[in-house]
Amino acid sequence: MAIKYVDSNATGADNGDPGNDAWETMLQAVGVAAGTIIYTAHDHSEAGVPTYNFSNSTADDPVVLISVDFDDSYAYRVGASLASTGTSDIILQGHIHVHGFTLDSDDDTVLGTTDNYQVYEDCTFQSDDLFQIGGAESTIVFVNCTINVDDTSQAISAYADNYAIFRGCTITHPNTSVLLGTIGDSTNYLFENCDLSADTDDITAGMGSSSVRSTITLRSCSLASAVDTIGAGSFTAPNSWILIENCSNTTNLTVAELGLSEYIDIFGTVKSDLTRYRAGGADDDENVTAHSWEMAASSRSLELYGVLRTPLIARWVEAGVEVTVTVFVAATSTLQDDEFWIELSGPDNTANPNTTTQGYAETTRLAANRSSAGDVRAAPANITATGESDWTGSDVGTEQSVSITYTPAEAGPLRVRACLAKASTTVYVDPKLVVT
């Protein structure tokens, strides 16, 4: 593993050796062998060179750029700066890990090219135009980064077949209200523990094409008070979705402190509702907030087949003990078993307790693998009426439930999800499993 050095203040041999003999520009380091570590002075400042292509690197042996204090210790210290000038893009290519740098672009910031794996940690980005995740089949990871984008239409855009991961980042975009604009086909975004509260009114405006099969997950993020997501009707690709979990500070997505905030796909929307709930039902145990999940099926939903599904609800079960799992639902009218059912998977392998049964256990209407749970040719029947009046809120006057009886072969996690397949219909599901 070679170590090279870069310092714009060096006045020595300019050969990449330590101290005063360091290279004076990062451009001189382009072409180093895979696995090279490049210590860069924390006060290094370099402008005017738009492209840094570390093409000799590999995903298993990346080139590593680290901002350090240029004393005898070479201790980690953020601040090294790379910038473009004259309305030029700043472009970083190759398999690289970058720690503690500031990247300042007078135009676009373009990270990665085809099949790159890049990691940026403790970095600051200033992009005067687009912030782009680069070529196809790349994975770009950001950890504890600050990203400011001045583009007037979108904050972040990505080419097709990319995976972008943001953890502990702060993202601002003062000139636009859209966090994710252009989304290439098969692009996946994950935001965890990020501050997205500045000037973010829309999560995305780019999921409305049938050619875009992409996913967005926001988990434990801080959102702007006016944030909203695109409506379910804008989705035209069945395998695209947005999932928002444990996010806070938004008024448009009124949610419990813990758990689901909102899920959207072509068949509808699932989100937490604090005004409709069942007595003794789900509570987030944090703010003592009772809630249900509102399932709103889109016009594309179709009995049995066009299905809006909730995220999985998990519960531990013991080996060999028969259980009956019940999910309660409320609506304005009676639901039938081709319109609403639950799917269950559980441990059923003596060699591996975490291996689930093939497909799903029997439901009221049918199994995911069309097993003996029900003949899809049969006439639909009403699901069970509870005969209770224990729901609070509007539009919850018809109270019903669905149950599955199941005997796990081994102890392990039992997982259930509710399914709604009735066009333009809204129901409220208690996400607390009742297991007897």
C-alpha positions, -999 to +999 in steps of 0.1 A: +000+000+000+016+032-012+012+066+005+015+098-015+012+134-005-004+165-020+000+201-007-005+233-027+019+251-004+048+227-010+079+241-026+102+211-027+109+183-052+072+181-062+074+142-064+046+131-041+069+124-011+062+135+024+064+171+036+077+199+014+083+174-015+046+167-019+028+171-052+014+206-055-018+195-073-042+165-070-041+163-108-005+150-104-019+121-083-042+109-111-028+076-123-016+063-090-019+025-084-050+009-069-050+011-031-028+042-029-036+065+000-032+102-008-026+124+023-037+159+013-029+190+034-060+203+052-053+238+038-046+225+002-065+247-023-068+237-059-089+253-086-095+252-123-091+214-129-125+200-135-118+162-139-100+138-116-101+103-130-085+076-108-090+049-134-064+025-120-085+019-088-108-011-082-138-015-060-118-038-037-087-016-038-098+020-041-077+051-041-082+069-008-080+107-004-076+120+032-074+156+043-048+158+071-027+181+091+007+184+074+028+181+105+047+150+117+015+132+128-005+136+096-036+136+118-070+137+101-082+173+097-110+183+073-105+212+049-086+202+017-103+219-012-108+210-049-127+235-071-137+241-107-137+276-122-152+294-151-185+276-151-168+242-154-181+210-138-161+192-111-159+155-120-145+127-098-142+092-114-129+058-104-133+037-073-123+063-046-129+070-009-127+107+000-125+119+036-127+155+048-126+174+014-145+204+002-156+201-034-167+234-050-181+234-085-190+265-105-213+243-126-223+207-121-209+182-096-206+148-113-195+119-091-187+085-106-188+070-141-198+036-152-195+009-125-178+030-099-180+026-061-173+058-043-175+069-006-175+105+006-172+110+044-171+144+062-171+162+029-187+195+019-201+200-015-210+233-031-226+228-066-237+259-085-258+238-108-267+201-108-255+175-083-253+143-103-248+107-094-227+095-124-227+067-149-246+035-149-243+007-123-224+029-098-228+031-060-221+064-043-221+066-005-222+098+015-215+098+052-218+129+074-216+152+044-230+187+038-244+192+003-256+225-010-271+227-045-280+259-063-297+244-094-331+260-100-350+228-108-337+200-086-312+192-059-300+158-068-302+138-101-290+104-110-283+084-142-299+050-147-289+019-127-273+037-098-275+034-060-270+065-039-268+062-001-269+092+022-262+087+060-261+116+085-260+142+057-274+177+055-288+187+021-299+222+012-311+236-021-324+272-016-334+278-053-357+248-057-383+229-037-376+194-052-351+172-035-348+145-062-355+156-098-343+136-128-344+099-118-329+074-142-344+039-146-335+014-119-320+041-096-323+036-059-320+062-032-315+057+006-315+085+031-309+076+067-306+101+097-303+131+072-314+167+077-336+174+047-355+202+065-342+232+044-363+242+014-377+208+007-414+208-004-413+177-026-394+145-022-394+139-060-409+150-092-393+123-114-413+091-108-441+096-132-428+077-162-435+041-170-398+037-179-387+047-145-385+017-121-368+032-091-371+033-053-366+060-026-363+053+011-362+080+038-355+067+072-352+087+105-348+120+085-358+155+095-381+169+068-394+204+061-428+213+076-444+217+042-429+185+027-451+164+005-446+135-018-459+130-053-493+114-054-499+077-061-516+086-093-483+098-107-467+063-105-469+043-137-443+016-131-454-012-108-420-018-092-413+018-082-420+031-047-413+056-020-410+046+016-407+071+045-401+058+080-396+075+114-393+110+098-402+142+117-409+179+115-435+177+088-471+189+090-483+174+057-472+139+068-487+138+102-471+107+117-464+088+148-430+093+163-420+057+155-428+035+125-442+041+091-446+076+079-457+070+043-454+044+015-464+051-021-464+029-052-485+025-084-514+009-064-518+036-037-505+051-005-501+038+031-494+063+058-499+068+096-530+084+108-533+099+143-570+107+142-584+072+135-574+043+157-587+013+176-590+012+214-561-010+226-545-009+192-513+004+179-493+029+199-458+041+191-447+038+228-427+071+224-453+098+226-481+075+237-497+082+203-525+059+191-526+055+154-537+034+124-524+030+089-544+047+062-544+026+031-557+046+001-558+024-031-553+042-064-575+039-095-551+012-107-559-012-079-578-043-090-595-070-070-571-099-062-543-087-085-537-049-083-526-049-047-515-022-023-495-039+005-484-024+038-449-028+051-443-060+071-455-062+107-432-085+127-437-105+159-418-133+176-435-167+179-425-199+197-420-233+181-448-257+178-475-234+194-505-228+172-514-191+170-542-172+155-531-139+141-557-112+136-556-078+119-584-053+124-596-029+097-622-002+096-638+015+066-671+032+054-684+000+038-681-038+040-649-053+025-649-086+008-621-112+008-609-104-028-606-068-017-588-071+016-568-099+031-535-104+050-504-124+041-483-142+066-448-157+065-432-175+095-404-199+105-410-233+091-376-249+087-360-270+114-325-264+100-328-226+099-355-209+120-352-177+099-362-195+067-399-188+060-424-211+043-426-210+006-448-181-004-472-172+024-494-191+049-531-193+042-550-161+042-588-155+043-590-153+005-558-166-012-521-172-007-494-153-026-487-186-044-524-193-051-524-223-027-554-239-009-563-207+009-590-200-017-600-207-052-597-174-072-627-185-092-650-186-062-674-158-055-660-133-030-674-133+006-675-106+032-646-106+057-655-110+094-675-082+110-662-076+146-695-065+160-676-039+181-676-001+182-640+005+194-626+027+166-622+065+170-625+090+141-644+095+109-650+069+081-644+040+105-680+029+110-677-006+093-653-026+116-640-059+103-611-083+109-590-110+091-574-139+109-549-167+100-542-197+122-506-209+119-482-233+137-445-224+134-421-253+132-394-233+150-393-201+171-387-170+150-401-139+135-436-141+121-444-114+095-477-101+083-488-075+059-523-062+050-534-061+014-560-038-003-572-044-038-602-022-044-598+008-067-601+043-052-609+030-017-596+041+016-594+018+047-578+021+081-557-008+095-546-013+130-509-022+127-508-040+160-510-078+155-534-096+179-520-130+184-539-156+205 
